[in-house]
Amino acid sequence: MNIERLKLYHFPATRSARVKWLLHELMEEDEFDVQTVSLYDLEQYSESYRMKNPNHNVPMLEITTSDGQTLTMLESGAMVTLLADLYPQKRLAPAIDSPLRVDYLQMLYFGCSWVDMMLWQIRVQTHLLPEDQKDQRTIDRYADKFRNEVEPQLADRLEQHDFILGDEFSAADCVMGQNVMWARAYGLCQPEIFGRYMSIFSKRPAFIQAYADAKQFKLESPNRPNPG
Ligand SMILES: N[C@@H](CCC(=O)N[C@@H](CS)C(=O)NCC(=O)O)C(=O)O
């Protein structure tokens, strides 16, 4: 596939930041487009956006190919997987036939599905649902599960190496790094090993560029009629 241009639909410090971070790792800022979708103004529910993305969320990635097609992706994990593979010279994903690929895919999907699911449950129940629909038992259940089952797996890796797969940064860190920051905002990932991990990846120029807009994010995001 010959890519002419990439366009990311994004909102600061949400799951689209995983993809934005990776794009900054892979290319220069002027080599891709970013359009902010104002989630707080409910732009994701506009008819024109929902025509393209019936899930009414970010990220959305439009890939324009050199033969004029526009391909659309709606899942952050799929975007990270594809983009890292499309730029093998950047060495952010092990080659398809490398044994390292096994752990890489395991961590990417663990981060985008299982870990994300727990964090989302905590977020939606703490901040996004109307008061009369919030359920403290769900928050407690997933916080315990995260603390007792996820944190030890991640800490074990980070005690041995700087990054989630080993000594080298990979696209899996764009996902897991963001998850760790998300977890810390909800009182999880408190042991110092996670602070150390953050202090390492947050010095990367691509991270700094990707999260330069993060102050626009609010935990108590207003106006969310149908979260998750
Ligand atoms: N599984 C999707 C989830 C995307 C998602 O839920 N995005 C949230 C922000 S983190 C969103 O845009 N929500 C807007 C809404 O549903 O109103 C992914 O990882 O790409």
The ligand as an SDF file (V2000), in Angstrom:
LIG
                    3D

 20 19  0  0  0  0  0  0  0  0999 V2000
  -12.0440    0.7900   21.2270 N   0  0  0  0  0  0  0  0  0  0  0  0
  -11.9210    2.1560   20.7580 C   0  0  0  0  0  0  0  0  0  0  0  0
  -12.5270    3.0670   21.8080 C   0  0  0  0  0  0  0  0  0  0  0  0
  -12.4960    4.5370   21.4020 C   0  0  0  0  0  0  0  0  0  0  0  0
  -13.1990    5.4280   22.4250 C   0  0  0  0  0  0  0  0  0  0  0  0
  -14.0800    4.9870   23.1830 O   0  0  0  0  0  0  0  0  0  0  0  0
  -12.8500    6.7160   22.4490 N   0  0  0  0  0  0  0  0  0  0  0  0
  -13.4140    7.6640   23.3970 C   0  0  0  0  0  0  0  0  0  0  0  0
  -12.3050    8.5730   23.9230 C   0  0  0  0  0  0  0  0  0  0  0  0
  -11.0820    7.6820   24.7930 S   0  0  0  0  0  0  0  0  0  0  0  0
  -14.4050    8.5660   22.6860 C   0  0  0  0  0  0  0  0  0  0  0  0
  -14.0780    9.1390   21.6810 O   0  0  0  0  0  0  0  0  0  0  0  0
  -15.6300    8.6840   23.2100 N   0  0  0  0  0  0  0  0  0  0  0  0
  -16.5850    9.6120   22.6870 C   0  0  0  0  0  0  0  0  0  0  0  0
  -18.0060    9.1790   22.9100 C   0  0  0  0  0  0  0  0  0  0  0  0
  -18.2760    7.9670   22.8750 O   0  0  0  0  0  0  0  0  0  0  0  0
  -18.8210   10.0590   23.1080 O   0  0  0  0  0  0  0  0  0  0  0  0
  -10.4490    2.4460   20.5080 C   0  0  0  0  0  0  0  0  0  0  0  0
   -9.6000    2.0160   21.2880 O   0  0  0  0  0  0  0  0  0  0  0  0
  -10.1490    3.0950   19.4950 O   0  0  0  0  0  0  0  0  0  0  0  0
  1  2  1  0
  2  3  1  0
  2 18  1  0
  3  4  1  0
  4  5  1  0
  5  6  2  0
  5  7  1  0
  7  8  1  0
  8  9  1  0
  8 11  1  0
  9 10  1  0
 11 12  2  0
 11 13  1  0
 13 14  1  0
 14 15  1  0
 15 16  2  0
 15 17  1  0
 18 19  2  0
 18 20  1  0
M  END
$$$$
